[in-house]
Structure formats: C-alpha cells, structure tokens
C-alpha cells in the first residue's frame, strides 16, 4: 500500500477488515482485488436466486480523504487497468446501463458510476439532497458502497436470467 499511516488509509483498512465487508467476501458477493491506498479495486458478483445466473463486474474506488469524501467509483477492467466502454442499451438492464453510462462531471473528466452515493454524481443536479437515503456522508461505511454495487450487479444478473429464459 502506498500510505497505510494516514488517517484515511487506516479508516479504509479498518472498514475493509470489518465483519460486514468480510462477510460479503465469505458469501461470495465481492472480492477485494487490490488495495493500494487510495485505490481500491473490487469485483462484485451477484446471482439470480431462481436460475443461479451470475453476473460480475469490476470497479475502481478512489478513496482519497476517506471517509470525509465519498469514493469516486467507476467500472474498471482490472486485468487491463482501464475503464471499459459503458454497456449498451439492450445488452444490459436499464438500471445497469444508466448507472454505468458515460457522463462528464466536467468537460474533460469522466463522472464515474451515476448514482447518488458516488462522489461526483451526488453533486450532479443536487442528487444528494434529493436522495439523502442514498447519498454518502462521513458516517457511512465502505460496506454501504459495496452493497449498492452488489444491488446494481444483482439487477444485471436477474436481467440476464430473464433474457436467457425468453
């Protein structure tokens, strides 16, 4: 890890080692691929409960100034070290496509996952104020983000199962 001694790094490490995060790992819901503070790479795995159809996606979380500042979260290809193209409509669930679409926080900066809990999206159109139940605040735990990502990938697993059955 680049800096294990800073308060943000110590907080993130403690939260990753917490029961709630470790339980998600043991249950196969997510995998910590790498932690090199402030960068956290995770794989989220979800299964449709009826058909056992699985979906997975890798994400990069930039956790600088954690937890005061919520993570910047983007879909990621861990093997190539790049952000993949967004999923196309008709190739993924509508919510998955919406969350992972290309949008810019600033003209030259990719905005990341488009959800109220994500660092830049929370500021877009006052989303955090409109959805305080979904917005990041310093009292939240990194498990909150992992759970939201799992919900997103689970939606995709169900969509894939329905599509396969059709």
C-alpha positions in Angstrom: 0.0 0.0 0.0 1.2 3.5 -0.8 0.3 5.1 2.5 -1.0 2.9 5.3 -0.3 5.5 8.0 -2.7 8.3 7.1 -6.0 8.5 8.9 -8.0 8.0 5.7 -5.9 4.9 4.9 -6.2 3.5 8.4 -10.0 4.1 8.4 -10.4 2.3 5.0 -8.3 -0.6 6.1 -10.2 -1.0 9.3 -13.5 -0.9 7.4 -12.3 -3.5 4.9 -11.3 -5.7 7.8 -14.7 -5.3 9.4 -17.3 -8.1 9.8 -19.7 -6.6 7.3 -17.1 -6.4 4.5 -15.5 -9.8 5.4 -18.9 -11.4 5.5 -19.6 -10.2 1.9 -16.3 -11.7 0.8 -17.1 -15.0 2.6 -20.6 -15.1 1.0 -19.0 -14.6 -2.5 -20.7 -11.2 -3.0 -17.5 -9.3 -3.6 -13.7 -9.8 -3.8 -11.1 -7.3 -2.9 -8.7 -7.5 -5.9 -6.2 -4.9 -4.7 -5.8 -2.1 -2.2 -3.1 0.4 -2.8 -4.4 3.4 -1.0 -6.1 5.5 -2.1 -7.1 3.0 -4.8 -9.4 0.0 -4.0 -10.2 -2.5 -6.7 -13.2 -4.8 -6.2 -15.0 -7.5 -8.1 -18.8 -7.6 -7.4 -20.5 -11.0 -8.0 -24.3 -11.5 -7.9 -26.5 -14.5 -8.7 -30.1 -14.6 -9.8 -31.8 -16.6 -6.9 -34.2 -18.5 -9.2 -31.9 -19.5 -12.1 -28.5 -19.2 -10.5 -27.4 -17.0 -13.4 -24.4 -15.0 -12.4 -23.2 -11.5 -13.3 -20.0 -9.8 -12.2 -18.3 -6.5 -12.7 -15.0 -4.9 -11.5 -14.8 -1.5 -10.0 -12.2 1.0 -9.1 -12.9 3.1 -6.0 -10.7 6.2 -5.4 -10.8 6.6 -1.6 -8.6 9.7 -1.0 -9.8 11.7 2.0 -11.9 8.8 3.1 -14.5 8.8 4.8 -14.9 12.6 4.7 -15.1 12.4 0.9 -17.1 9.6 -0.6 -15.3 7.3 -3.0 -15.1 8.1 -6.7 -16.4 4.9 -8.2 -16.0 3.7 -11.8 -16.4 0.5 -13.6 -13.0 -1.0 -14.2 -11.1 -3.7 -16.1 -8.6 -4.9 -13.5 -6.7 -7.0 -16.0 -6.0 -4.2 -18.5 -6.0 -1.4 -16.0 -8.6 0.6 -17.9 -12.2 1.8 -17.8 -14.3 -0.3 -20.2 -16.8 1.1 -22.6 -20.3 1.5 -21.0 -22.8 -1.2 -21.6 -25.1 -0.6 -24.5 -28.9 -0.5 -24.2 -30.4 -3.9 -24.9 -27.2 -5.6 -23.7 -27.8 -4.9 -20.0 -30.6 -4.0 -17.6 -31.9 -0.4 -17.9 -30.6 0.5 -14.4 -27.2 -1.0 -15.1 -26.9 0.9 -18.4 -28.0 4.1 -16.6 -25.5 3.7 -13.7 -22.6 2.9 -16.0 -23.2 5.4 -18.8 -20.6 7.8 -19.9 -21.3 11.2 -18.4 -18.9 14.0 -17.5 -18.5 15.8 -14.2 -16.5 18.4 -16.1 -15.9 18.6 -19.8 -12.7 16.6 -19.6 -13.4 14.3 -16.6 -15.4 11.1 -16.6 -18.1 11.2 -13.9 -18.0 7.6 -12.7 -20.9 5.5 -11.7 -24.1 7.6 -11.9 -25.7 7.1 -8.5 -26.4 9.4 -5.6 -23.7 7.7 -3.4 -20.9 8.3 -5.8 -18.6 11.3 -5.2 -19.3 13.3 -8.4 -22.8 12.1 -9.2 -24.0 13.1 -5.7 -23.4 16.7 -6.7 -25.0 16.4 -10.2 -28.4 18.2 -10.2 -28.5 18.2 -6.4 -28.9 14.4 -6.3 -27.6 14.0 -2.8 -30.1 16.5 -1.5 -32.9 14.8 -3.4 -31.8 11.3 -2.2 -30.2 11.6 1.3 -31.0 8.0 1.9 -28.6 7.1 -0.9 -26.1 9.8 -0.5 -22.6 9.3 1.0 -21.8 11.0 4.3 -18.8 10.6 6.6 -20.8 8.3 8.9 -21.2 5.7 6.2 -19.1 2.6 5.9 -17.4 1.3 2.8 -19.8 -1.7 3.0 -22.6 0.8 2.0 -20.9 1.3 -1.3 -20.2 -2.4 -1.8 -23.8 -3.2 -1.1 -25.0 -0.6 -3.6 -22.7 -2.0 -6.2 -23.9 -5.5 -5.4 -27.5 -4.3 -5.9 -26.6 -3.0 -9.3 -24.8 -6.2 -10.4 -27.7 -8.3 -8.9 -30.1 -6.3 -11.1 -28.0 -7.3 -14.1 -27.9 -11.0 -13.0 -31.7 -11.0 -12.9 -31.9 -9.2 -16.3 -29.6 -11.8 -17.8 -31.7 -14.7 -16.3 -34.9 -13.3 -17.8 -33.3 -12.7 -21.1 -31.9 -16.2 -21.2 -35.3 -17.7 -20.3 -37.1 -15.7 -23.1 
